[in-house]
Amino acid sequence: MNPDRPRKAAALALTAGLLLTATACTGSTPARPDASVGVADGKPLDPDATVTVTLDCAPGSDQPAAQAKYADDLKLFKSMYPNVTIDARPYVGQCETPEQQAAQYKAHDETGAFHAYFTDRAATLASGDAQDITAYVNDETVPGFSAMLPSVRDNMTVDGKVYALPINYYTTGLVYNRDLFTRAGLDPDKPPTTWDEVQAAAKKISALGGGVTGYQDYSGGNTGGWHFTAELYSLGGKVVSDDGKKAAFDSPEGRQVLERLHDMRFTDRSIGATPITQWADAFPPLAAGKVGMFLGAPDVIKHLIEVLGADPEAYGLGPMPGATGPGPSLGGGDLYYVKKGQTPNQIKALIAWINFQYQTPDVGQFNFARARTMAAGSKDPVAISVPQPYFWSAASGQMYDITTSLKANGNLPPANYAPYVAHPATSLNEPPAAQQLYKILDTAMSAALTDPDADLAKTLTTAATQADHLLATTP
């Protein structure tokens, strides 16, 4: 730790929200606002306030290691805010599906803080349920707020107003099985950096037989369109025009994506015959060592190890393949929005918890020392040292502390992720109306991966017509 900036001690103090200043006084004692209501004054939560809040997306029973750490964090937070009760509701599999989210928004039954992906901003704001929290968020209540990456800030704000706080951020790369690379005569320290190399490597891996697939991709569940977007971006293509009014994916780059996947599936036979239409369905074969390569963020490896019990040594992470070398990458992430109708103190309590759990070095999700101790004494696997972009600029104090702790406490081989770290990608945001566009693009991915006689050019043109109509009617 930098001796001139002892941030490890400051992490807890900042999250506590100036406990001492809340009780300090000079002369007469000023009148306090009602502790159950509070005021929107841009200050941290009064530690004497009595508040009960709800939020979703807490780890479920399928994530025992994460669930244990989360419970430990709730206890520590309670020691700093003894009168705050957090009703954290668990999930299993994934925090939300598009169908589940649409039903929630229609019924207006979200929790006090509710999870949404970066792609969900338009639908979330259209629901009318998201609270403008601009008056509550600053470098005092959310330390490091002003150092957050522009791509993260863009997804938190609309017209300069803050509506959400980030809990995860990623850029896409190439997840690959190092063991299968070795068996296929490929160098596991040099993953493919172009799509031509991906296709060639996939053929060699599939030739191993025994149900092994060289490459895997999605063809439905909005995840097909999501991966199409990532692959299109990597080639320099666009999903929509610069003004967001027209589809731009019916292009040479878009056709190249589909034609390559179609060739890999039906000519090379390096993509398996079983369609992968749901997010979670991609991971069991990856964990079982039956898939050579897959597009994903670093948290894919964490999921394989912690949730599915995969071999921690088996996986590598490379840069996003491109046309002639590593390409630009689709960025994304997860946010918490605050539901309208919360009192100022409830909003402050939710901000304090989100900041504590997801944004403070050395505590919450960044408590790597605790994670290593728990890993040593637990039968459940814990993955530490999987790189992430996180939320802040590389020069920020937050990133210095997180990187230092990660290096000191990691339990996975950092060399496995060196190709990804060595080629930091240009991060591109997801398109407007992303989930609706992804659903449209699912049809193109499904045609490429399931129909040997597909007219891919016609399929892409039809999808573009549907996308134009969507964009013309989307606010």
TIZA-706515 format. One record per residue (C-alpha): residue number from 1; residue in one letter; x, y, z. Coordinates in nm, 2 decimals, padded with zeros to 4 digits, always signed. Example, Ala and Ser with C-alpha at 12.3 -4.5 7.8 and 13.67 -1.06 7.14 Angstrom:
2
{1 'A' {+01.23 -00.45 +00.78}}
{2 'S' {+01.37 -00.11 +00.71}}
//
This chain:
475
{1 'M' {+00.00 +00.00 +00.00}}
{2 'N' {+00.13 +00.35 -00.08}}
{3 'P' {+00.26 +00.48 +00.25}}
{4 'D' {+00.16 +00.84 +00.15}}
{5 'R' {-00.20 +00.74 +00.11}}
{6 'P' {-00.32 +00.49 +00.37}}
{7 'R' {-00.65 +00.41 +00.19}}
{8 'K' {-00.71 +00.07 +00.34}}
{9 'A' {-00.80 +00.23 +00.67}}
{10 'A' {-00.99 +00.50 +00.49}}
{11 'A' {-01.21 +00.25 +00.31}}
{12 'L' {-01.41 +00.17 +00.61}}
{13 'A' {-01.41 +00.52 +00.74}}
{14 'L' {-01.54 +00.66 +00.42}}
{15 'T' {-01.82 +00.40 +00.40}}
{16 'A' {-01.91 +00.48 +00.76}}
{17 'G' {-02.01 +00.82 +00.63}}
{18 'L' {-01.84 +01.05 +00.88}}
{19 'L' {-01.97 +00.89 +01.20}}
{20 'L' {-01.78 +01.13 +01.42}}
{21 'T' {-01.90 +01.44 +01.24}}
{22 'A' {-02.26 +01.33 +01.28}}
{23 'T' {-02.22 +01.35 +01.66}}
{24 'A' {-01.99 +01.65 +01.68}}
{25 'C' {-02.13 +01.98 +01.79}}
{26 'T' {-02.03 +02.32 +01.91}}
{27 'G' {-02.24 +02.53 +02.14}}
{28 'S' {-02.61 +02.44 +02.12}}
{29 'T' {-02.72 +02.11 +01.97}}
{30 'P' {-02.89 +02.18 +01.63}}
{31 'A' {-03.23 +02.02 +01.57}}
{32 'R' {-03.22 +01.70 +01.37}}
{33 'P' {-03.45 +01.61 +01.09}}
{34 'D' {-03.69 +01.32 +01.15}}
{35 'A' {-03.46 +01.02 +01.15}}
{36 'S' {-03.71 +00.81 +00.96}}
{37 'V' {-03.74 +01.06 +00.67}}
{38 'G' {-03.42 +01.28 +00.64}}
{39 'V' {-03.34 +01.54 +00.38}}
{40 'A' {-03.18 +01.54 +00.04}}
{41 'D' {-02.88 +01.74 +00.14}}
{42 'G' {-02.60 +01.56 -00.04}}
{43 'K' {-02.46 +01.43 +00.29}}
{44 'P' {-02.40 +01.07 +00.40}}
{45 'L' {-02.67 +00.89 +00.60}}
{46 'D' {-02.69 +00.99 +00.97}}
{47 'P' {-02.57 +00.68 +01.16}}
{48 'D' {-02.84 +00.73 +01.41}}
{49 'A' {-03.12 +00.70 +01.15}}
{50 'T' {-03.36 +00.41 +01.18}}
{51 'V' {-03.42 +00.28 +00.83}}
{52 'T' {-03.54 -00.04 +00.66}}
{53 'V' {-03.47 -00.09 +00.29}}
{54 'T' {-03.51 -00.37 +00.04}}
{55 'L' {-03.30 -00.47 -00.26}}
{56 'D' {-03.27 -00.76 -00.50}}
{57 'C' {-02.98 -00.95 -00.66}}
{58 'A' {-02.82 -01.08 -00.34}}
{59 'P' {-02.63 -01.41 -00.39}}
{60 'G' {-02.85 -01.72 -00.38}}
{61 'S' {-02.80 -02.07 -00.25}}
{62 'D' {-02.63 -02.17 -00.57}}
{63 'Q' {-02.33 -01.94 -00.48}}
{64 'P' {-02.23 -02.05 -00.13}}
{65 'A' {-01.90 -01.87 -00.12}}
{66 'A' {-02.06 -01.54 -00.24}}
{67 'Q' {-02.35 -01.59 -00.01}}
{68 'A' {-02.12 -01.63 +00.29}}
{69 'K' {-01.92 -01.32 +00.21}}
{70 'Y' {-02.24 -01.12 +00.15}}
{71 'A' {-02.37 -01.22 +00.50}}
{72 'D' {-02.04 -01.12 +00.65}}
{73 'D' {-02.06 -00.78 +00.48}}
{74 'L' {-02.42 -00.72 +00.61}}
{75 'K' {-02.29 -00.78 +00.96}}
{76 'L' {-02.00 -00.53 +00.92}}
{77 'F' {-02.23 -00.27 +00.77}}
{78 'K' {-02.47 -00.33 +01.06}}
{79 'S' {-02.19 -00.25 +01.30}}
{80 'M' {-02.16 +00.09 +01.14}}
{81 'Y' {-02.52 +00.16 +01.09}}
{82 'P' {-02.69 -00.03 +01.37}}
{83 'N' {-03.04 +00.10 +01.30}}
{84 'V' {-03.04 +00.01 +00.93}}
{85 'T' {-03.21 -00.31 +00.83}}
{86 'I' {-03.14 -00.44 +00.48}}
{87 'D' {-03.38 -00.69 +00.34}}
{88 'A' {-03.16 -00.84 +00.06}}
{89 'R' {-03.35 -01.08 -00.16}}
{90 'P' {-03.14 -01.36 -00.33}}
{91 'Y' {-03.15 -01.47 -00.68}}
{92 'V' {-03.07 -01.81 -00.84}}
{93 'G' {-02.89 -01.83 -01.18}}
{94 'Q' {-02.90 -01.46 -01.28}}
{95 'C' {-03.04 -01.15 -01.13}}
{96 'E' {-03.31 -01.10 -01.40}}
{97 'T' {-03.43 -01.21 -01.73}}
{98 'P' {-03.59 -00.97 -01.98}}
{99 'E' {-03.93 -01.13 -01.92}}
{100 'Q' {-03.90 -01.11 -01.55}}
{101 'Q' {-03.79 -00.74 -01.57}}
{102 'A' {-04.08 -00.65 -01.80}}
{103 'A' {-04.33 -00.80 -01.57}}
{104 'Q' {-04.18 -00.62 -01.27}}
{105 'Y' {-04.19 -00.29 -01.45}}
{106 'K' {-04.55 -00.34 -01.56}}
{107 'A' {-04.66 -00.43 -01.20}}
{108 'H' {-04.43 -00.16 -01.05}}
{109 'D' {-04.32 -00.40 -00.78}}
{110 'E' {-03.95 -00.35 -00.77}}
{111 'T' {-03.75 -00.35 -00.45}}
{112 'G' {-03.62 -00.03 -00.30}}
{113 'A' {-03.30 -00.07 -00.50}}
{114 'F' {-03.34 -00.29 -00.80}}
{115 'H' {-03.09 -00.44 -01.04}}
{116 'A' {-03.07 -00.37 -01.41}}
{117 'Y' {-02.81 -00.42 -01.68}}
{118 'F' {-02.65 -00.13 -01.87}}
{119 'T' {-02.88 -00.23 -02.16}}
{120 'D' {-03.19 -00.18 -01.96}}
{121 'R' {-03.17 +00.20 -01.91}}
{122 'A' {-03.44 +00.30 -02.16}}
{123 'A' {-03.69 +00.04 -02.04}}
{124 'T' {-03.61 +00.12 -01.67}}
{125 'L' {-03.66 +00.50 -01.72}}
{126 'A' {-03.97 +00.43 -01.93}}
{127 'S' {-04.12 +00.24 -01.64}}
{128 'G' {-04.14 +00.57 -01.45}}
{129 'D' {-04.01 +00.39 -01.14}}
{130 'A' {-03.64 +00.51 -01.13}}
{131 'Q' {-03.56 +00.79 -00.88}}
{132 'D' {-03.33 +01.08 -00.98}}
{133 'I' {-03.05 +01.05 -00.72}}
{134 'T' {-02.84 +01.34 -00.84}}
{135 'A' {-02.88 +01.54 -00.52}}
{136 'Y' {-02.75 +01.24 -00.32}}
{137 'V' {-02.44 +01.14 -00.51}}
{138 'N' {-02.10 +01.31 -00.49}}
{139 'D' {-01.74 +01.23 -00.38}}
{140 'E' {-01.85 +01.24 -00.01}}
{141 'T' {-02.13 +00.99 -00.03}}
{142 'V' {-01.97 +00.79 -00.31}}
{143 'P' {-01.59 +00.82 -00.28}}
{144 'G' {-01.43 +00.81 -00.63}}
{145 'F' {-01.75 +00.92 -00.80}}
{146 'S' {-01.57 +01.19 -01.00}}
{147 'A' {-01.30 +00.94 -01.11}}
{148 'M' {-01.54 +00.69 -01.27}}
{149 'L' {-01.48 +00.60 -01.63}}
{150 'P' {-01.68 +00.80 -01.89}}
{151 'S' {-01.84 +00.48 -02.02}}
{152 'V' {-01.96 +00.39 -01.67}}
{153 'R' {-02.09 +00.74 -01.60}}
{154 'D' {-02.27 +00.74 -01.94}}
{155 'N' {-02.48 +00.44 -01.83}}
{156 'M' {-02.56 +00.60 -01.49}}
{157 'T' {-02.69 +00.92 -01.62}}
{158 'V' {-02.94 +01.08 -01.86}}
{159 'D' {-02.92 +01.45 -01.94}}
{160 'G' {-02.68 +01.51 -01.66}}
{161 'K' {-02.90 +01.34 -01.40}}
{162 'V' {-02.78 +01.04 -01.20}}
{163 'Y' {-03.03 +00.75 -01.18}}
{164 'A' {-02.81 +00.45 -01.09}}
{165 'L' {-02.49 +00.33 -00.93}}
{166 'P' {-02.26 +00.06 -01.08}}
{167 'I' {-02.20 -00.28 -00.92}}
{168 'N' {-02.01 -00.45 -01.21}}
{169 'Y' {-01.85 -00.34 -01.53}}
{170 'Y' {-01.68 -00.55 -01.80}}
{171 'T' {-01.53 -00.56 -02.14}}
{172 'T' {-01.56 -00.88 -02.35}}
{173 'G' {-01.27 -01.11 -02.44}}
{174 'L' {-01.21 -01.47 -02.55}}
{175 'V' {-01.25 -01.73 -02.27}}
{176 'Y' {-01.07 -02.04 -02.37}}
{177 'N' {-00.98 -02.38 -02.23}}
{178 'R' {-00.60 -02.41 -02.19}}
{179 'D' {-00.61 -02.79 -02.16}}
{180 'L' {-00.79 -02.83 -02.49}}
{181 'F' {-00.55 -02.59 -02.65}}
{182 'T' {-00.26 -02.80 -02.54}}
{183 'R' {-00.42 -03.13 -02.65}}
{184 'A' {-00.50 -02.97 -02.99}}
{185 'G' {-00.13 -02.86 -03.04}}
{186 'L' {-00.21 -02.49 -02.98}}
{187 'D' {-00.01 -02.26 -02.75}}
{188 'P' {-00.23 -02.19 -02.44}}
{189 'D' {-00.02 -01.87 -02.38}}
{190 'K' {-00.10 -01.73 -02.72}}
{191 'P' {-00.48 -01.74 -02.78}}
{192 'P' {-00.62 -01.62 -03.11}}
{193 'T' {-00.63 -01.25 -03.17}}
{194 'T' {-00.82 -01.25 -03.51}}
{195 'W' {-01.13 -01.43 -03.62}}
{196 'D' {-00.94 -01.62 -03.88}}
{197 'E' {-00.72 -01.76 -03.60}}
{198 'V' {-01.03 -01.84 -03.39}}
{199 'Q' {-01.18 -02.04 -03.68}}
{200 'A' {-00.86 -02.23 -03.74}}
{201 'A' {-00.81 -02.31 -03.37}}
{202 'A' {-01.18 -02.42 -03.34}}
{203 'K' {-01.13 -02.67 -03.62}}
{204 'K' {-00.82 -02.82 -03.45}}
{205 'I' {-01.00 -02.84 -03.11}}
{206 'S' {-01.31 -03.00 -03.26}}
{207 'A' {-01.09 -03.26 -03.42}}
{208 'L' {-01.01 -03.40 -03.08}}
{209 'G' {-01.36 -03.57 -03.08}}
{210 'G' {-01.53 -03.70 -02.77}}
{211 'G' {-01.80 -03.44 -02.79}}
{212 'V' {-01.56 -03.15 -02.78}}
{213 'T' {-01.67 -02.83 -02.96}}
{214 'G' {-01.41 -02.58 -03.08}}
{215 'Y' {-01.63 -02.27 -03.04}}
{216 'Q' {-01.96 -02.20 -02.88}}
{217 'D' {-02.21 -01.92 -02.95}}
{218 'Y' {-02.56 -01.81 -02.86}}
{219 'S' {-02.86 -01.82 -03.09}}
{220 'G' {-03.15 -01.70 -02.88}}
{221 'G' {-03.28 -01.56 -02.55}}
{222 'N' {-03.15 -01.21 -02.65}}
{223 'T' {-02.80 -01.35 -02.59}}
{224 'G' {-02.77 -01.43 -02.96}}
{225 'G' {-02.81 -01.07 -03.06}}
{226 'W' {-02.58 -00.96 -02.77}}
{227 'H' {-02.30 -01.18 -02.91}}
{228 'F' {-02.37 -01.07 -03.26}}
{229 'T' {-02.32 -00.71 -03.14}}
{230 'A' {-01.99 -00.80 -02.97}}
{231 'E' {-01.86 -00.97 -03.29}}
{232 'L' {-01.98 -00.69 -03.51}}
{233 'Y' {-01.81 -00.43 -03.30}}
{234 'S' {-01.49 -00.63 -03.30}}
{235 'L' {-01.48 -00.60 -03.68}}
{236 'G' {-01.54 -00.22 -03.68}}
{237 'G' {-01.92 -00.25 -03.76}}
{238 'K' {-02.21 -00.07 -03.60}}
{239 'V' {-02.55 -00.18 -03.48}}
{240 'V' {-02.72 +00.15 -03.53}}
{241 'S' {-02.63 +00.47 -03.71}}
{242 'D' {-02.45 +00.75 -03.52}}
{243 'D' {-02.78 +00.93 -03.46}}
{244 'G' {-02.95 +00.62 -03.33}}
{245 'K' {-03.23 +00.64 -03.58}}
{246 'K' {-03.15 +00.36 -03.82}}
{247 'A' {-03.01 +00.01 -03.82}}
{248 'A' {-02.65 -00.02 -03.94}}
{249 'F' {-02.58 -00.39 -03.90}}
{250 'D' {-02.69 -00.49 -04.25}}
{251 'S' {-02.34 -00.43 -04.36}}
{252 'P' {-02.03 -00.62 -04.49}}
{253 'E' {-01.92 -00.66 -04.13}}
{254 'G' {-02.26 -00.79 -04.02}}
{255 'R' {-02.27 -01.04 -04.31}}
{256 'Q' {-01.91 -01.15 -04.23}}
{257 'V' {-02.02 -01.24 -03.87}}
{258 'L' {-02.30 -01.46 -03.98}}
{259 'E' {-02.12 -01.62 -04.27}}
{260 'R' {-01.82 -01.72 -04.05}}
{261 'L' {-02.05 -01.87 -03.79}}
{262 'H' {-02.25 -02.06 -04.05}}
{263 'D' {-01.92 -02.19 -04.20}}
{264 'M' {-01.80 -02.30 -03.86}}
{265 'R' {-02.12 -02.47 -03.78}}
{266 'F' {-02.20 -02.65 -04.11}}
{267 'T' {-01.87 -02.67 -04.30}}
{268 'D' {-01.60 -02.69 -04.03}}
{269 'R' {-01.83 -02.86 -03.78}}
{270 'S' {-01.64 -02.67 -03.51}}
{271 'I' {-01.96 -02.53 -03.35}}
{272 'G' {-02.18 -02.79 -03.19}}
{273 'A' {-02.52 -02.89 -03.32}}
{274 'T' {-02.71 -02.82 -03.00}}
{275 'P' {-02.85 -02.46 -03.00}}
{276 'I' {-02.76 -02.25 -02.70}}
{277 'T' {-03.05 -02.01 -02.65}}
{278 'Q' {-03.03 -01.91 -02.28}}
{279 'W' {-02.75 -01.74 -02.09}}
{280 'A' {-02.70 -02.01 -01.83}}
{281 'D' {-02.71 -02.30 -02.08}}
{282 'A' {-02.37 -02.20 -02.22}}
{283 'F' {-02.18 -02.27 -01.90}}
{284 'P' {-02.22 -02.64 -01.81}}
{285 'P' {-02.03 -02.76 -02.12}}
{286 'L' {-01.77 -02.50 -02.07}}
{287 'A' {-01.72 -02.62 -01.71}}
{288 'A' {-01.71 -02.98 -01.82}}
{289 'G' {-01.42 -02.91 -02.05}}
{290 'K' {-01.62 -02.97 -02.37}}
{291 'V' {-01.58 -02.62 -02.53}}
{292 'G' {-01.26 -02.47 -02.65}}
{293 'M' {-01.36 -02.10 -02.69}}
{294 'F' {-01.64 -01.87 -02.59}}
{295 'L' {-01.69 -01.49 -02.59}}
{296 'G' {-01.73 -01.36 -02.23}}
{297 'A' {-01.62 -01.12 -01.96}}
{298 'P' {-01.38 -01.22 -01.68}}
{299 'D' {-01.67 -01.30 -01.46}}
{300 'V' {-01.75 -01.60 -01.68}}
{301 'I' {-01.44 -01.77 -01.54}}
{302 'K' {-01.55 -01.68 -01.18}}
{303 'H' {-01.89 -01.83 -01.25}}
{304 'L' {-01.74 -02.15 -01.39}}
{305 'I' {-01.52 -02.20 -01.09}}
{306 'E' {-01.75 -02.09 -00.80}}
{307 'V' {-02.09 -02.20 -00.92}}
{308 'L' {-02.01 -02.50 -01.14}}
{309 'G' {-01.70 -02.63 -00.97}}
{310 'A' {-01.47 -02.62 -01.28}}
{311 'D' {-01.10 -02.66 -01.26}}
{312 'P' {-00.95 -02.33 -01.15}}
{313 'E' {-00.63 -02.39 -01.36}}
{314 'A' {-00.81 -02.48 -01.68}}
{315 'Y' {-00.91 -02.14 -01.82}}
{316 'G' {-00.74 -01.85 -02.00}}
{317 'L' {-00.86 -01.51 -02.11}}
{318 'G' {-00.75 -01.34 -02.43}}
{319 'P' {-00.84 -01.01 -02.59}}
{320 'M' {-01.14 -00.97 -02.81}}
{321 'P' {-01.05 -01.11 -03.16}}
{322 'G' {-01.07 -00.86 -03.44}}
{323 'A' {-01.02 -00.85 -03.82}}
{324 'T' {-00.64 -00.81 -03.81}}
{325 'G' {-00.56 -00.82 -03.44}}
{326 'P' {-00.73 -00.75 -03.11}}
{327 'G' {-01.05 -00.56 -03.17}}
{328 'P' {-01.27 -00.31 -02.98}}
{329 'S' {-01.49 -00.47 -02.72}}
{330 'L' {-01.85 -00.45 -02.62}}
{331 'G' {-01.86 -00.31 -02.27}}
{332 'G' {-02.14 -00.37 -02.02}}
{333 'G' {-02.23 -00.41 -01.67}}
{334 'D' {-02.48 -00.41 -01.39}}
{335 'L' {-02.64 -00.12 -01.20}}
{336 'Y' {-02.87 -00.05 -00.90}}
{337 'Y' {-03.15 +00.19 -00.96}}
{338 'V' {-03.35 +00.34 -00.66}}
{339 'K' {-03.72 +00.31 -00.68}}
{340 'K' {-03.93 +00.62 -00.65}}
{341 'G' {-04.12 +00.66 -00.33}}
{342 'Q' {-03.82 +00.60 -00.10}}
{343 'T' {-03.76 +00.85 +00.18}}
{344 'P' {-03.44 +01.05 +00.17}}
{345 'N' {-03.30 +00.84 +00.45}}
{346 'Q' {-03.39 +00.52 +00.26}}
{347 'I' {-03.21 +00.65 -00.05}}
{348 'K' {-02.91 +00.74 +00.16}}
{349 'A' {-02.90 +00.40 +00.32}}
{350 'L' {-02.92 +00.23 -00.01}}
{351 'I' {-02.64 +00.44 -00.15}}
{352 'A' {-02.43 +00.37 +00.16}}
{353 'W' {-02.48 +00.00 +00.12}}
{354 'I' {-02.42 -00.01 -00.26}}
{355 'N' {-02.10 +00.19 -00.21}}
{356 'F' {-01.98 -00.03 +00.08}}
{357 'Q' {-02.06 -00.36 -00.10}}
{358 'Y' {-01.96 -00.28 -00.45}}
{359 'Q' {-01.74 +00.03 -00.47}}
{360 'T' {-01.50 +00.05 -00.18}}
{361 'P' {-01.15 -00.09 -00.19}}
{362 'D' {-01.07 -00.37 +00.06}}
{363 'V' {-01.43 -00.43 +00.17}}
{364 'G' {-01.73 -00.59 +00.01}}
{365 'Q' {-01.67 -00.74 -00.33}}
{366 'F' {-01.31 -00.60 -00.32}}
{367 'N' {-01.22 -00.77 +00.01}}
{368 'F' {-00.97 -01.00 -00.15}}
{369 'A' {-00.79 -01.07 +00.17}}
{370 'R' {-01.11 -01.20 +00.33}}
{371 'A' {-01.18 -01.40 +00.02}}
{372 'R' {-00.85 -01.57 +00.03}}
{373 'T' {-00.89 -01.66 +00.40}}
{374 'M' {-01.24 -01.80 +00.33}}
{375 'A' {-01.11 -02.00 +00.03}}
{376 'A' {-00.83 -02.16 +00.25}}
{377 'G' {-01.08 -02.28 +00.50}}
{378 'S' {-01.38 -02.37 +00.28}}
{379 'K' {-01.48 -02.67 +00.08}}
{380 'D' {-01.65 -02.44 -00.17}}
{381 'P' {-01.43 -02.29 -00.45}}
{382 'V' {-01.35 -01.93 -00.45}}
{383 'A' {-01.19 -01.75 -00.75}}
{384 'I' {-00.96 -01.46 -00.69}}
{385 'S' {-00.74 -01.28 -00.94}}
{386 'V' {-00.98 -01.26 -01.23}}
{387 'P' {-00.91 -00.92 -01.39}}
{388 'Q' {-01.19 -00.67 -01.43}}
{389 'P' {-01.20 -00.31 -01.57}}
{390 'Y' {-01.40 -00.20 -01.26}}
{391 'F' {-01.54 +00.15 -01.26}}
{392 'W' {-01.25 +00.40 -01.22}}
{393 'S' {-00.97 +00.55 -01.43}}
{394 'A' {-00.64 +00.35 -01.41}}
{395 'A' {-00.47 +00.64 -01.22}}
{396 'S' {-00.73 +00.67 -00.95}}
{397 'G' {-00.67 +00.58 -00.59}}
{398 'Q' {-00.94 +00.32 -00.60}}
{399 'M' {-00.77 +00.13 -00.88}}
{400 'Y' {-00.43 +00.15 -00.71}}
{401 'D' {-00.57 -00.01 -00.39}}
{402 'I' {-00.77 -00.27 -00.57}}
{403 'T' {-00.49 -00.38 -00.80}}
{404 'T' {-00.25 -00.39 -00.50}}
{405 'S' {-00.48 -00.61 -00.30}}
{406 'L' {-00.56 -00.84 -00.60}}
{407 'K' {-00.19 -00.91 -00.66}}
{408 'A' {-00.13 -00.98 -00.29}}
{409 'N' {-00.43 -01.21 -00.24}}
{410 'G' {-00.50 -01.38 -00.57}}
{411 'N' {-00.53 -01.76 -00.58}}
{412 'L' {-00.55 -01.81 -00.96}}
{413 'P' {-00.25 -01.80 -01.20}}
{414 'P' {-00.23 -01.44 -01.33}}
{415 'A' {-00.04 -01.57 -01.64}}
{416 'N' {-00.36 -01.73 -01.76}}
{417 'Y' {-00.51 -01.38 -01.80}}
{418 'A' {-00.20 -01.20 -01.92}}
{419 'P' {-00.31 -01.19 -02.29}}
{420 'Y' {-00.63 -01.01 -02.19}}
{421 'V' {-00.45 -00.77 -01.95}}
{422 'A' {-00.18 -00.70 -02.21}}
{423 'H' {-00.44 -00.58 -02.47}}
{424 'P' {-00.68 -00.34 -02.30}}
{425 'A' {-00.97 -00.30 -02.54}}
{426 'T' {-01.15 +00.01 -02.65}}
{427 'S' {-01.48 -00.03 -02.48}}
{428 'L' {-01.80 +00.04 -02.68}}
{429 'N' {-02.13 +00.09 -02.52}}
{430 'E' {-02.43 -00.12 -02.61}}
{431 'P' {-02.68 +00.02 -02.86}}
{432 'P' {-03.00 +00.21 -02.77}}
{433 'A' {-03.30 -00.02 -02.72}}
{434 'A' {-03.04 -00.29 -02.68}}
{435 'Q' {-03.26 -00.58 -02.55}}
{436 'Q' {-03.52 -00.52 -02.82}}
{437 'L' {-03.25 -00.51 -03.08}}
{438 'Y' {-03.09 -00.82 -02.95}}
{439 'K' {-03.42 -01.00 -02.97}}
{440 'I' {-03.45 -00.91 -03.34}}
{441 'L' {-03.09 -01.01 -03.40}}
{442 'D' {-03.15 -01.35 -03.24}}
{443 'T' {-03.33 -01.45 -03.56}}
{444 'A' {-03.01 -01.38 -03.76}}
{445 'M' {-02.79 -01.57 -03.52}}
{446 'S' {-03.04 -01.86 -03.51}}
{447 'A' {-03.04 -01.88 -03.89}}
{448 'A' {-02.66 -01.89 -03.90}}
{449 'L' {-02.63 -02.16 -03.64}}
{450 'T' {-02.93 -02.38 -03.70}}
{451 'D' {-03.02 -02.37 -04.07}}
{452 'P' {-02.77 -02.52 -04.32}}
{453 'D' {-02.96 -02.35 -04.61}}
{454 'A' {-03.02 -02.01 -04.46}}
{455 'D' {-03.03 -01.70 -04.68}}
{456 'L' {-02.81 -01.50 -04.44}}
{457 'A' {-02.82 -01.18 -04.65}}
{458 'K' {-03.20 -01.18 -04.66}}
{459 'T' {-03.22 -01.26 -04.29}}
{460 'L' {-03.00 -00.97 -04.20}}
{461 'T' {-03.20 -00.73 -04.43}}
{462 'T' {-03.53 -00.84 -04.27}}
{463 'A' {-03.38 -00.79 -03.92}}
{464 'A' {-03.27 -00.44 -04.03}}
{465 'T' {-03.62 -00.35 -04.14}}
{466 'Q' {-03.76 -00.46 -03.81}}
{467 'A' {-03.49 -00.27 -03.62}}
{468 'D' {-03.56 +00.05 -03.82}}
{469 'H' {-03.93 +00.03 -03.71}}
{470 'L' {-03.82 -00.03 -03.35}}
{471 'L' {-03.58 +00.27 -03.35}}
{472 'A' {-03.84 +00.50 -03.52}}
{473 'T' {-04.09 +00.42 -03.24}}
{474 'T' {-03.85 +00.42 -02.94}}
{475 'P' {-03.82 +00.75 -02.75}}
//
